Amino acid sequence: MGKTYYEMLRDPRWQKKRLKIMELVRFSCEDCGTDTDTLNVHHSYYEKGLAPWEYPDESLHCLCEECHKKAEDHKVAIRRKMGVLDLARDTEILGYLSAIEMSEFPMVVCEVIDWEMAEGIAHYFGIDPHEIIDALVDRQIDGYKLEEIAKRHRGAK
């Protein structure tokens, strides 16, 4: 029988990954900056079938207990809000979140799956969704291209 999640948290592979994440931020909370409170490594999402150590480093965050609780409370609140929306709104929000990621990491390439997703991206960047659709290459766009479009848009005003 497989290990429980809490048993996996004692696995040496998780302990090694956890230590690496904490070392990357010099053993301080990524949210409030404290280095004196108990720290946790927060999984920003969970995916069925993945062991705790199999998540990408960028999805793991070193947080103090108070900030960890706040992050978990936010995840629950977001899931509740998303749970009452229709699929088109979900896709628009996915576009908005993808835009945030691409603005922070412009090398990220995003597949724009439909008009609603283009609307979400456009809303974040303050541009017309048609400009995104026109700029797609094989249904994809990256943060560099979006920033270029946004600059042109700001310059045209």
DAHUBEL-V873511 format. One record per pair of residues at least 24 apart in sequence whose C-alpha atoms are under 10 Angstrom apart, sorted by the first residue. I is the first residue (numbers start at 1). J is the second residue. If there is no record, write none. Layout:
# DAHUBEL-V873511
[[I;J] [I;J]]
This chain:
# DAHUBEL-V873511
[[3;51] [5;51] [5;52] [6;52] [8;51] [8;52] [8;53] [9;51] [9;52] [9;53] [11;51] [11;52] [11;53] [12;53] [13;51] [13;52] [13;53] [13;54] [14;51] [14;52] [14;53] [14;54] [15;52] [15;53] [16;53] [17;41] [17;52] [17;53] [17;54] [17;55] [17;56] [17;57] [17;60] [18;42] [18;52] [18;53] [18;57] [18;60] [18;61] [18;62] [19;62] [20;57] [21;57] [21;58] [21;60] [21;61] [21;62] [22;60] [22;61] [22;62] [22;63] [23;62] [24;57] [24;61] [24;62] [25;61] [25;62] [26;62] [27;62] [27;63] [27;64] [28;62] [28;63] [28;64] [29;61] [29;62] [29;63] [29;64] [29;65] [29;66] [29;67] [29;68] [30;61] [30;62] [30;63] [30;64] [30;67] [31;61] [31;62] [31;63] [31;64] [31;66] [31;67] [31;68] [31;71] [32;63] [32;64] [32;66] [32;67] [33;62] [33;63] [33;64] [33;67] [34;63] [34;64] [35;63] [35;64] [36;64] [37;63] [37;64] [37;65] [37;66] [38;63] [38;64] [38;65] [38;66] [39;63] [39;64] [39;65] [39;66] [39;67] [39;68] [40;64] [40;65] [40;66] [40;67] [40;68] [41;65] [41;68] [42;67] [42;68] [42;69] [42;71] [42;72] [43;68] [43;71] [43;72] [44;71] [44;72] [44;75] [45;72] [45;75] [87;116] [88;114] [88;115] [88;116] [88;117] [89;116] [89;117] [89;119] [89;120] [90;116] [90;117] [90;120] [91;115] [91;116] [91;117] [91;118] [91;119] [91;120] [92;116] [92;117] [92;118] [92;119] [92;120] [92;121] [92;122] [92;123] [93;117] [93;118] [93;119] [93;120] [93;121] [93;123] [94;118] [94;120] [94;121] [95;119] [95;120] [95;121] [95;122] [95;123] [95;124] [96;120] [96;121] [96;122] [96;123] [96;124] [96;125] [97;121] [97;124] [98;124] [98;142] [98;143] [99;123] [99;124] [99;125] [99;142] [99;143] [99;146] [100;124] [100;125] [100;143] [101;143] [102;141] [102;142] [102;143] [102;144] [102;145] [102;146] [102;147] [103;142] [103;143] [103;144] [103;146] [103;147] [104;143] [105;142] [105;143] [105;144] [106;141] [106;142] [106;143] [106;144] [106;145] [106;146] [106;147] [107;141] [107;142] [107;143] [107;144] [107;145] [108;141] [108;142] [108;143] [108;144] [109;140] [109;141] [109;142] [109;143] [109;144] [109;145] [110;136] [110;139] [110;140] [110;141] [110;142] [110;143] [111;136] [111;137] [111;138] [111;139] [111;140] [111;141] [111;142] [112;136] [112;137] [112;138] [112;139] [112;140] [112;141] [113;139] [113;140] [114;139] [121;146] [122;146] [122;150] [125;149] [125;150] [125;151] [125;153] [126;150] [126;153] [126;154] [127;151] [127;152] [127;153] [127;154] [128;153]]
